């Protein structure tokens, strides 16, 4: 891997963020058009195609070189010899589809598609006020706005709630922003964000009697 230059977490890395958004949005499209069982089968196949080689490359320099050569544009420096964020993302989405209702899955996928990359962009560009590790107040607020707007549009589009929609959207925005902000041990946020967000949204929707 001599001569290869990799992006760091503090870099804007627009190619990775675009890959992330488009990949998750594709998951939304597929999830909305197939049954739960089919979605799980497709995710398991994706894990075999992507996650298994990602794990195996940790034990093979040759396989690692091939993997890095294919995904160099979206791999970070710290992932060269560790599992990539995509493996955590796929695993997180698999758990999401397995354990949560379809509407919660769809809204959480929108959080995953937009909140994390937009919060990262805002944090890198304007995040001067650090509140937790490298996470900034500006990035947190960006995630909050993204998740709040996504929830409002989702509820409105699906006709799920006529009253208290702003309140529910605001609380959902906080759920998404906190899920993006708070670390769970050393787990990647591509895994923790969907699980934490979906859990919070499930209890929020249940509390307000929103049909799941």
N, C-alpha and C positions, 0 to 999 in steps of 0.2 A: 504493500500500500504506500510505497515511497512516492512522494510528490503529490499525493492527494491532500486536498484541503477540505476540512469539514467545518460546518457551522457550529457555533456554541449556543447554549440556551439563551444567552444575552443578545444574540444576533436576531435581526428581523426574520430572516429565513422564509421569505414569501413563498418559495416553491413548496416547502413543507406545509405551510398553512393552507395553501390552495389544495394540495393533495388531501389534507385532513378534511377540509370542508366538503370537497367534491365526493370523497370516499364515503363520508357519513351521510350526505344527502342521497347518494345512490342507495345506501342502506334504507333510508326513509322510503324511497320510491318502491324498492323491492318489498319492504315490510308491509306497505299499504296494499300490495297487490297479490300477496300470497298468504296461505294459511300459516298459523303458528308452527305447525309441524314442518312445513316446507322451509320456513325461515330458519328453523333450528338445523335442518339438514344442510342448508346452504352455508350457514355459519360454521358448522362442523367441517365441511369441505374446505372452507376458507382457512380454518385453523390447520388442516392437514397440509394445504398448499403453502401457507405463509408462516404460521407459528411454529410448526414442527421444524422446518429448516432453520428458523431463527434460533430455536433452542439448540439444534444439532451443531450449528456453526460455532457455538461456544467451545466445542471439543475438537474442531477441525479447522486448521489455518487455511487450508485450500478452500473449503466450503465457505468460510468467512470471507475470503477474498472475492469469491464469486458473488456472494450475497451483497457485499459492500459495493462491488462493481455495478450491480443492477440498481441498487437503491441509493447510490451515493448522493444524489441531489436532494434526498429527503431524510438522510441519516444525520444525526448530530454527532459531534465529536465524542461525547460521553457514551454513545451507543455502539461504537465500533467494536467493543469487546463485551457488550452487555445486550440484553434483550432490547429490541427497539420499542418505541412507544406504540407502534402499530399492533404489536402482539398483545399489549395490555388493552388497547382499544377493542380489538376483536374479542378478547376474553370478556371484557366488560359488557359489550353488546350481547354476547351469548347469554350471560347471566341475566341481563336485562330482559331479553325476550323470554327466557325460561321462567322467570319468577314474577313478572309484572303484567298487568292488563295492557291491551293493545294501545289504548289512548295514552297511557303513561309512557309507554315505550316510544311512541311517536314524538311526544313533546320533549322527552328527555333527549332523544336523538337530535332534535333541533338545538337544545342547549349545548350538546356535545359538539355539534357542527360549528356553531357560531360563537358561543360564550368564551371558550378557551382561547381560540386563535385571536379573536378581537381583543379580549382582555390582555393577551400577550403583546399584541401590536401597540395598544395604548400604553401599557406598562413600560415597554421598551422605549417608546418615543417620548412619553410624558411622565413616566412614573418616578417622580422625585421623592415622594413621601412613602417610604417603605413601612409596611405594617406587620409583615410576617415573612421572615427570610428575604427572598428577592421579590416577593409579591408586594405590589404597591396599592395605595388607596385609589389611585387613578384607574388601575387595572380592575380593581374590585368594583368600582362604580360602573365601569364599562360593562363588566359581566352582569351586573345587576340590571342595567338598562336593557341589555340584549335579552336577558331571560324574561324580564317583565313584559317587554313588547312582544316577544315570541309567544308568551302565555296568553296575552290579551288577544292577539290575532288568532291563535289556535282555538280559544274558547269561543270567540265571536264567529269564526268561520264554521265551527262545528255545532253552533247553537247550543252549547252546553250549559250556559248560565245567563240569565237576564239581569239579575240583581247582584250587587257586590262584586262585579267583575273587576273593577279597579283594585279593590282590596285583595281579592284572590291573586290577581296578576302581580301586585306589589309583593305579597308574601312569597309567591313563586319566584319572583326575581331575587329575593333575599336567599331563598333556598338554593337557587342555581349559583349565585355569587359566592355564598359560603362554601358550597360543594367544590367550587373551583379554587377557593382560597385555602381551605383547611387541609393540611397534610394528614395522612393516615400512615404512620410509621414511615417506611421508605417506599411505599407503593406509588406507582406512577399515577398521575391524576387522570390519565385516559381510562384507568380502571375505576378509580374512586369517584370521579365526578358523576358518571352515569348511575352508579349504585346509590350514592348519597342523594342525588337529585331525585331519582325515581322513588326512593323511600319517603323523602319529604313530600313529594307531589302526591303520592298515594294517600298519605294521612291528611294532607290539605284538601284534596278532592273529596275524600270520604267525609271529612268534617263538614264541608259545605254541601254535601249531598249531590255532588256532580257524578252523573252516571259514568261508570267505568266499563 
